[in-house]
Amino acid sequence: MRNNGPGRRILTGLMLLLGAVLYCAGLVWPTVTTKSFLFREKTHSILSAILTLLRDGDLALFSVLLLFTIVFPILKIVVVASLFISRPRSAQSEALHNALYHLGKWSMVDVFVIAVTIVLLRAGTWLKVRVNWGIIMFACSVVLINVATLLLGREERKGEGADEPQGSS
């Protein structure tokens, strides 16, 4: 069953828009709440955790999280949105789409880094960790943006008459 009409384009646009909104919310909404053995609770968002790393001088981890949870996703959203808005296909849009296709393999790294952080926090016997809505919104944004990218790529290839996906190597 194929949907080649404007419905797929509307769906792609809605997924992109919802993904961008969830991404922004996921950055600032509470992601995890930690409770120490002294019953002191702290709630962190992704953005507050990154800023805490900077404030504490942990520049290596700060840089990794900044790159994979702020810089890369924002660049990806901007590039996908520009491809979505620019209707006529060009060599530049094809190059951008190919770059997104190859860089897309890295787009789940941000969720992986956060998951590893939560697992490490839970490993402590004196610390309990509760996952909050921010992490769910953030993960959903990654999935929605990736699906929108996939749908946009299919639309691009259909416009050129090709039906099969391009090779990955």
MITORRO-833471 format. One record per residue (C-alpha): residue in one letter; x, y, z. Coordinates in steps of 0.1 Angstrom, whole numbers, plus 5000, padded with zeros to 4 digits. Each point is the difference from the previous one (the first is absolute). Layout:
aXYZ;...
//
This chain:
m500050005000;r501550334988;n499250355010;n501550224973;g497750305004;p500350325021;g499049805031;r503549865004;r501550354997;i497650135026;l500949705023;t503750074995;g499550375009;l497949925031;m502649745011;l502850264995;l498150275019;l499049775029;g503549865001;a501550355003;v497550105027;l500649685020;y503850054996;c499850355016;a497749885028;g502249705006;l503050225005;v498450215027;w497449775017;p501249795029;t501849694987;v501149825032;t499450055037;t502749865023;k499449935036;s503049945023;f500249795031;l499450325020;f496750044981;r501150314982;e498450024966;k501450174970;t498250034967;h502150054968;s499150094964;i502449924972;l500950374997;s500650045037;a502149695001;i502250134972;l500350345016;t500949835033;l502949814983;l501350334986;r499750175034;d501849715017;g502850014974;d499449664985;l500750134965;a500449664982;l496649875010;f498550354995;s501450014965;v498749654991;l496550075013;l499950354985;l501049854966;f497649714999;t497050145019;i500050364989;v502150084970;f499449694978;p496249985006;i499550374993;l502149984968;k498049694989;i496650175007;v501150324981;v501349794970;v496949784999;a497750305002;s501950184973;l499849694977;f496249985008;i499450374993;s502150014968;r497749834976;p502149994968;r502649725001;s503650124993;a503549865003;q500350185033;s496949845014;e501249664989;a503350065016;l498350105033;h497849704999;n502949774994;a501950165029;l496949955023;y499749644989;h503649925010;l500050225032;g496649855010;k501849705015;w501450245027;s496650165009;m499249745026;v503350065018;d498450275021;v497349775013;f502749735006;v502250245020;i497050105022;a499049645005;v503649905011;t500050305024;i496849885016;v501349645003;l503250135016;l497950215024;r497949705009;a503149795007;g500650195031;t498649845031;w499450335017;l498250174971;k496649934985;v499250144966;r496550074986;v499650064963;n497750304992;w498150114969;g502950214986;i502049694989;i496949854984;m499350324980;f503750014990;a500049644988;c496750054981;s501450314983;v503049794988;v497749744985;l497650254984;i502950194984;n501549684987;v496749884985;a499450354985;t503549984984;l499249654986;l496750124985;l501650314986;g502749784984;r497449784984;e498250304987;e503250134985;r500849674983;k496549964987;g500350344984;e503049884981;g498349684989;a502049775022;d498249775024;e502749825019;p502150155028;q503550114993;g502949785012;s501650075034;s503749944992;
//
